[in-house]
């Protein structure tokens, strides 16, 4: 389970975030490309845009559920 106190500063403020357990597998970027990006310098994913509609919200939930190391979290706001 993702740890909010261990999340990357790259994450845009809001419900979803990526923590420092990320292994840069790219699964979240493939699942929700409008919301997740890769920091190529540090080798990790982050939330670049919080979801703006129900479709993006669903894709972000799919990314969260599909993360192999559970590095994506949701504050449930």
C-alpha positions as CSV (number, residue, x, y, z in Angstrom):
1,X,0.0,0.0,0.0
2,X,1.3,3.4,-0.9
3,X,2.5,5.7,1.8
4,X,1.3,9.3,1.6
5,X,4.3,10.4,3.8
6,X,6.7,8.9,1.3
7,X,5.3,10.4,-1.9
8,X,7.3,12.1,-4.6
9,X,7.2,15.9,-4.6
10,X,6.7,15.8,-8.4
11,X,3.0,14.7,-7.8
12,X,0.5,17.5,-8.4
13,X,-1.6,18.2,-5.3
14,X,-4.8,16.2,-5.2
15,X,-6.3,12.7,-4.6
16,X,-3.8,10.5,-6.4
17,X,0.0,10.2,-5.8
18,X,3.0,8.0,-6.4
19,X,5.3,7.1,-3.6
20,X,9.0,6.2,-3.5
21,X,8.4,2.5,-3.9
22,X,7.9,3.1,-7.6
23,X,10.0,0.9,-9.9
24,X,9.4,2.9,-13.1
25,X,7.6,0.0,-14.8
26,X,5.5,2.5,-16.8
27,X,2.2,0.6,-16.2
28,X,0.5,3.7,-14.8
29,X,1.6,5.8,-17.7
30,X,0.2,3.3,-20.1
31,X,-3.1,3.0,-18.1
32,X,-3.7,6.7,-17.6
33,X,-1.3,8.6,-19.9
34,X,-3.1,12.0,-19.4
35,X,-2.5,11.8,-15.6
36,X,0.8,10.0,-15.0
37,X,4.2,10.8,-16.4
38,X,7.8,9.5,-15.9
39,X,10.5,11.5,-14.3
40,X,13.3,10.2,-16.6
41,X,16.1,11.8,-14.5
42,X,15.1,10.1,-11.3
43,X,13.4,7.0,-12.8
44,X,10.0,7.1,-11.3
45,X,6.4,7.9,-12.2
46,X,4.3,10.7,-10.7
47,X,0.9,12.3,-11.1
48,X,1.3,15.2,-13.5
49,X,-2.4,16.1,-13.7
50,X,-5.1,15.0,-11.3
51,X,-8.2,13.5,-12.9
52,X,-10.7,16.1,-14.2
53,X,-13.6,13.9,-15.1
54,X,-15.1,10.4,-14.2
55,X,-13.3,8.8,-17.2
56,X,-9.9,10.0,-16.0
57,X,-10.7,9.0,-12.4
58,X,-11.5,5.5,-13.5
59,X,-8.2,5.2,-15.5
60,X,-6.3,6.4,-12.4
61,X,-8.1,3.8,-10.3
62,X,-7.1,1.2,-12.9
63,X,-3.5,2.4,-12.6
64,X,-3.6,2.2,-8.8
65,X,-5.0,-1.3,-8.9
66,X,-2.5,-2.5,-11.6
67,X,0.6,-1.1,-9.9
68,X,2.8,-4.2,-9.3
69,X,4.5,-2.6,-6.2
70,X,1.5,-0.7,-4.8
71,X,3.3,2.6,-5.2
72,X,0.1,4.5,-6.2
73,X,-2.1,5.9,-3.5
74,X,-5.4,7.8,-3.2
75,X,-6.3,10.1,-0.4
76,X,-10.0,9.5,-1.2
77,X,-10.7,13.2,-1.4
